[in-house]
Amino acid sequence: MKNKQRVWISLIFSVFVITNSCNAQQNNLINNEYKLTEINNLKTFESLSELDSNKNMIDLDKRIKNLIIDPRYASVNNFMHREMYPSKTNFSFLRLPVAKALNQVQEKLKQKGLGLKIFDAYRPYDVTKKFWELVHDERYVANPAKGSGHNRGIAVDLTIIDLQTKQELNMGTDFDNFSDSAHHSFTNFSQQILDNRKLLTQTMQQFGFIPLETEWWHYSWPNAERFEILNLSFKELKKISN
């Protein structure tokens, strides 16, 4: 009987500790000027990730074999024509379940001698605000009043490459082409280009990703509300990522 009482006391204490830990972390979360929950403190992020491993940020280069990372916003080769990330940024991050699913996509494409190239994944919230200041147009950049999947670590911009040559498959337009020809519904292309886009879409959807109609390269994970907006630097995440 005494042993049962000890077990119950232990369970009650554990629930008390976890509940108070959750409350403490919630109190450390920031409600920003748009009333969005924003995490800009590394310790707060680590504490929340300990309570829910799905919130961990994964270094894609470590997790996914033969992945090519081409962080366009760490160069001038993007629609902004300026560096939006630190110039030496050569890695990308996604939340744990998203990274796992992306690894499955990579393994599926590998069967055809193909793989993935990543243009962008996690994006610090401050960068989204800078985008908005420079291009005040929701057709092309995310409105910081809403945040984006990139800020939550659940969206990725990517294409398919030939693993042997490292060359991108022809998708009809480059990344960040903001014209009708970048839409999934645009069909005035050769059959080869349409097949390449179809391969990317079907493979991503097979493993749970949702395409964005206006950008053939952009895919996101469902249930975005489960993940807070992050405003942590790449350097900070690199220290703690798996």
C-alpha positions in Angstrom: 0.0 0.0 0.0 2.8 2.3 0.9 4.5 1.6 -2.4 1.3 2.6 -4.3 1.1 5.8 -2.3 4.7 6.6 -3.2 4.0 5.9 -6.9 0.9 8.2 -6.8 2.9 11.0 -5.0 5.6 10.7 -7.6 3.2 10.9 -10.5 1.4 13.9 -8.9 4.8 15.7 -8.4 5.8 15.0 -12.0 2.6 16.5 -13.3 3.1 19.5 -11.1 6.7 20.0 -12.3 5.8 19.7 -15.9 2.7 22.0 -15.6 4.7 24.7 -13.9 7.5 24.3 -16.4 5.1 24.8 -19.2 3.5 27.8 -17.5 7.0 29.3 -16.9 7.9 28.9 -20.5 4.6 30.4 -21.7 5.3 33.4 -19.6 8.7 33.8 -21.3 7.0 33.9 -24.8 6.7 37.2 -26.4 3.5 38.5 -27.9 4.9 40.9 -30.5 3.4 44.0 -32.0 1.1 41.9 -34.2 0.0 39.8 -31.2 1.8 36.8 -32.5 3.7 34.4 -30.2 7.3 34.9 -31.0 10.4 33.2 -29.5 13.6 35.1 -29.6 15.3 33.6 -26.6 17.4 30.5 -27.1 16.8 29.1 -23.5 13.0 29.5 -23.9 13.2 27.6 -27.2 15.3 24.8 -25.7 12.9 24.4 -22.8 9.9 24.1 -25.1 11.7 21.7 -27.3 12.5 19.5 -24.2 8.8 19.3 -23.5 7.9 18.6 -27.2 10.6 17.0 -29.3 8.7 17.8 -32.5 9.7 21.4 -32.0 13.4 20.7 -32.2 15.2 22.4 -35.1 17.2 20.0 -37.3 20.3 20.8 -39.3 19.3 19.4 -42.7 22.8 18.9 -43.9 23.5 16.6 -40.9 20.2 14.7 -41.2 19.8 14.2 -45.0 22.5 12.5 -47.1 23.5 14.0 -50.5 21.5 17.1 -49.9 22.6 20.2 -51.7 22.1 23.5 -49.9 22.1 26.7 -51.9 20.9 29.5 -49.5 20.0 32.1 -52.0 19.3 34.8 -49.4 22.9 34.5 -48.1 23.9 35.9 -51.5 22.7 38.5 -54.0 21.3 35.8 -56.2 17.7 36.4 -55.2 14.8 38.7 -56.0 16.0 41.2 -53.4 19.4 41.4 -55.1 21.0 41.8 -51.7 22.2 39.5 -48.8 19.3 39.0 -46.4 21.2 36.3 -44.3 24.8 36.4 -43.1 27.0 35.7 -46.1 28.6 32.6 -44.6 25.3 30.9 -44.0 25.5 27.5 -45.6 23.0 25.4 -43.7 19.3 25.2 -43.3 16.9 24.1 -40.5 13.5 22.6 -40.2 11.4 21.2 -37.3 11.9 17.5 -36.5 8.8 16.0 -38.2 9.3 18.1 -41.3 13.0 17.2 -41.5 12.1 13.5 -41.2 9.5 13.8 -44.0 12.0 15.6 -46.2 14.5 12.8 -45.7 11.9 10.4 -46.9 11.5 12.5 -50.0 15.2 12.4 -50.6 15.3 8.6 -50.2 12.4 8.3 -52.7 14.1 10.4 -55.3 17.4 8.6 -54.8 15.8 5.6 -56.4 15.7 7.5 -59.6 19.2 8.9 -59.2 17.8 12.2 -58.1 17.9 14.4 -55.0 17.0 17.7 -53.5 18.5 21.2 -53.5 17.4 23.5 -50.8 17.1 27.3 -51.5 15.5 28.3 -48.2 13.9 26.7 -45.1 13.8 28.3 -41.7 13.8 32.1 -41.9 14.2 34.3 -38.8 11.2 36.5 -38.2 13.3 39.7 -38.4 14.2 38.8 -42.0 10.5 38.5 -42.9 10.0 42.0 -41.4 12.9 43.3 -43.6 11.4 41.7 -46.7 8.1 43.5 -45.9 9.8 46.8 -45.5 11.4 46.5 -48.9 8.6 44.8 -50.8 5.2 45.7 -49.3 3.3 43.2 -51.3 1.7 39.9 -50.1 1.9 38.4 -53.5 5.7 38.1 -53.1 6.6 38.2 -49.4 4.9 37.2 -46.2 3.1 39.8 -44.2 4.8 39.9 -40.7 1.3 40.4 -39.2 0.7 36.8 -40.1 4.2 35.3 -40.0 5.1 32.5 -42.3 5.8 28.8 -42.4 9.4 29.7 -42.9 9.4 31.6 -39.6 7.9 28.5 -37.9 10.5 26.1 -39.4 7.9 24.2 -41.4 8.3 25.5 -44.9 10.9 24.8 -47.5 11.9 26.1 -50.9 13.5 23.5 -53.1 14.0 21.8 -56.4 15.3 18.4 -57.8 18.8 17.7 -58.9 20.6 14.9 -60.8 22.7 13.3 -58.0 25.5 12.5 -60.5 25.8 15.8 -62.3 24.4 18.0 -59.4 22.5 19.9 -62.1 18.9 21.1 -61.4 16.1 19.6 -63.4 14.4 22.1 -65.6 11.3 23.5 -63.9 10.6 26.2 -66.4 11.5 29.2 -64.2 14.1 29.9 -61.6 13.4 30.1 -57.9 11.7 33.3 -56.8 10.1 33.9 -60.2 7.0 35.9 -59.5 5.0 35.4 -62.7 2.2 33.2 -63.8 4.7 30.8 -65.2 5.8 29.8 -61.7 2.3 28.6 -60.8 1.5 24.9 -60.6 -1.5 25.5 -62.9 0.6 27.0 -65.7 0.9 24.4 -68.5 2.5 26.3 -71.4 5.7 24.3 -71.1 7.3 21.3 -72.7 6.1 17.9 -71.4 9.5 17.4 -69.8 9.2 20.5 -67.6 5.7 19.6 -66.7 6.8 16.1 -65.8 9.6 17.5 -63.6 7.2 19.7 -61.7 4.8 16.8 -61.3 7.5 14.6 -59.9 8.4 17.2 -57.3 4.8 17.8 -56.4 3.8 14.2 -56.1 6.8 13.1 -54.2 6.5 16.0 -51.7 2.7 15.4 -51.3 3.3 11.6 -50.8 5.2 12.5 -47.6 2.8 15.0 -46.2 3.9 18.4 -47.7 1.4 20.9 -49.1 2.3 22.9 -52.3 1.8 26.6 -52.7 -0.1 27.2 -55.9 1.8 30.3 -57.0 5.3 28.9 -56.4 6.4 25.5 -57.7 9.3 25.5 -55.3 7.5 26.2 -52.0 6.1 23.4 -49.8 4.9 23.5 -46.2 3.9 21.2 -43.4 0.3 21.1 -42.1 -0.9 22.3 -38.7 1.2 25.5 -38.6 -0.5 26.6 -35.5 1.4 24.0 -33.5 4.7 25.8 -34.1 5.6 29.2 -32.7 7.3 31.9 -34.8 11.0 31.9 -34.2 13.3 34.9 -34.2 16.5 33.0 -33.5 19.7 33.6 -35.6 21.2 30.8 -37.7 24.3 31.0 -35.4 22.2 30.3 -32.3 20.4 27.4 -33.9 23.7 25.9 -35.2 24.9 25.6 -31.6 21.9 23.4 -30.5 20.6 21.7 -33.6 20.7 18.0 -34.1 
